[in-house]
Amino acid sequence: MYNIKTLNKISPIGMDKFGANYTCGDEVENPDAIILRSFNMHDMDIPKSVKAVARAGAGVNNIPLEKCSEAGIVVFNTPGANANAVKELVIAGLLMSSRKITDGIKWANTLQSEGDNVAKAVEKGKSQFVGPEVMGKKLGVIGLGAIGVMVCNAAQGLGMDVVGYDPYISVDAAWGLSRAVHKATSMKEIFEQCDYITIHVPLNDETKDTVNTETIATMKDGVRILNFARGGLVNSEAIIKAVNEGKVSCYVTDFPDKNMINKENIIAIPHLGASTPESEDNCAVMAVNELKEYLENGNIINSVNFPSCSMERSTGVRICIIHKNIPNMIGQISKYFADKNVNIENMMNKGRGDYAYTIVDVDHDMGNDTIDFDGVISTRIIK
């Protein structure tokens, strides 16, 4: 039996995947794993029983990754599960940035007092909301992960000239990208050439303030910028100043701050990117499957702090070892089993940064012996 603690309401379609061998709920004690969405874990005392945390979504800024890594807690996310939901909202934002749709709707809602003259008032006033079509315009997409690729392909289908930039594009993403999408060699190329720019990269020290005063200065006058990834990717003061000065015609963001509310030519969306029932279901199912695979078989899929490491079960006893990524660990692990007169039937080791993970299938039950020497963070026996 496994205990799963929920820190947010998780789609029942996902939770039902746990099955009869799992006890789940927000009051569960001594949990083996935690599943959550947006709950902030940074100030939380994580129970020592926790072996894994799964975020039903892509971003993990609400999870203390280093603290989890040091404790041997594997953190999972669900990349791609909400990609279509975000893509659809990006396309909506793209169209809204051009056609002044939101301003027009606000204005139309002020015409109630016109009575039977509403139609005439609409015809007279609609010219103030004229905006360009997107067809034939150049869109720059920074970041070609699951969402970025889908945005590229959808925009190309709208007749846009699409340019993508991602020096770390995966093989799977490259296969999914339309041949009609051009490849930029630098972000500078995107900034200088594109009429519309949308950014789809994770927020970290390297990407923070990707759009700032200096980069905006290199852009075309009247550029339209979309941010449905993370607020910190676009410097707030710089973008507001650029909008006020007319350098940026429109800024659309799913991550507004207090200074962006009710500002002309800034469309503030209340973080709706993944707010669809389909997305919530997809994320929950993926997160549950990741936890089950790890708890039941020791396999790591889509972890953000430990390496991906999966191996078919070859025996009835599997030992999973989380350890520091330092020399001679594999030798010491092998020697440990040899000294116990235990034969290793199959073995896999993967490293990622300061940490590594080793799966060992052995030929017979070792009881509850655990591996304990310098560099080992935790061991787990799965029978």
C-alpha positions, 0 to 999 in steps of 0.5 A: 500500500502507498500513501499519496498526499494531495496539496491541491484539488487534482482531477478525479480522472487522474486520481482514479488511476492510482487504484486500490493499492493507494490511499489518497487525500489531503489528510494522509499521514506519512505519505510516500509521495505528494501530488500538487498543482500550484501549492507553495511548498517552499515553507512546508515541512516535508515529511521524511516519508516522502520519496517523490513529488509530482507537479500536475503542470510544467512549472515547478517554481513552487517546489523547493528543488534543491531541498528535495534533491538533498533529501533524495526526493524525486520531483516530477512535472508533466511537460506537454500535457497542457501544451494544446491548452496554452497554444490555443490561448497564445493564438487567441492572444495573437489575434487580440493583440492585432485586432483590438478585440478586448478594447472594442468589447469594453467600448461596446458594453458602454453603449447600452444607453444608446437604445435603438441607436446602438447599431448606428453608434457601432458603425460610427465608432468602430474605426477606433479599433482598426487593427492589422491581420496576422496573415503574412506577418512575421512571428518569432517564437523563442523556445521550441518545446511542446508549446512553442512547436504547436504555436509555430505550426498553428501560426503557420497555418494562419498564413504567418511567416514563422521563425523559431529559435531554440539552441536546445531543441529536442529531437522529438520537437524537431520532428514535430515542427513544420518544415515551413518554420524558419530557423533563427540562429539567435534571439537577436534575429528574432528581435530585429526582424519580427512583427510579433514575438512570443516567448516559451522558455522556462524561467531561470537565472539565464532567461530572466528579463529576456525582454528588457530595455536593451532587447526592446530597443533592437526590435521593430517599431510597433512590435507586439509581444506575447508572454504565456510562459512566466512573468519574469521573462519580460521586465515589467518596467521596461515593457510598460515604458515601451508600450507607453512610448509606442515602441511596443504596440501591444503586450499580452501576458498571462502573468500580469502584475499590479502595474499592468492592470487597466493599462492601454495596449496591455492585455492582462489575462489571469493565468488561464493558459492551462485552465481547461478541463482537458488540460487538468485531466491530462496533467493529472493522469501524467503525474499519477502515472509518473508517481506509480512508475517510480513507487512501484518500479523505481523508474524515473520519467520526466524528473526535473531534479534527477536523471531519467532512468528506466529499466525493465524489471528482470528479477523480483527484487529491485534496489534503487539508490539515489547518490551523489554524482561522484567517482567510484560510486558504481564500484562501491555499489557493485562491491557492496553486492559482491560482499553480500554474495548477491548477484547483479542481474541487471543494472543502470546508472544515470547522472545529472549535475550533482546527483545520480541514480542507480537501479539494480536488479538482484537475484534474491531477496536481501531482506531490508538491508540498505546501502549506507556509505559516503555519497549515498543519499537514500536506498529503496528496496522494491519487491 
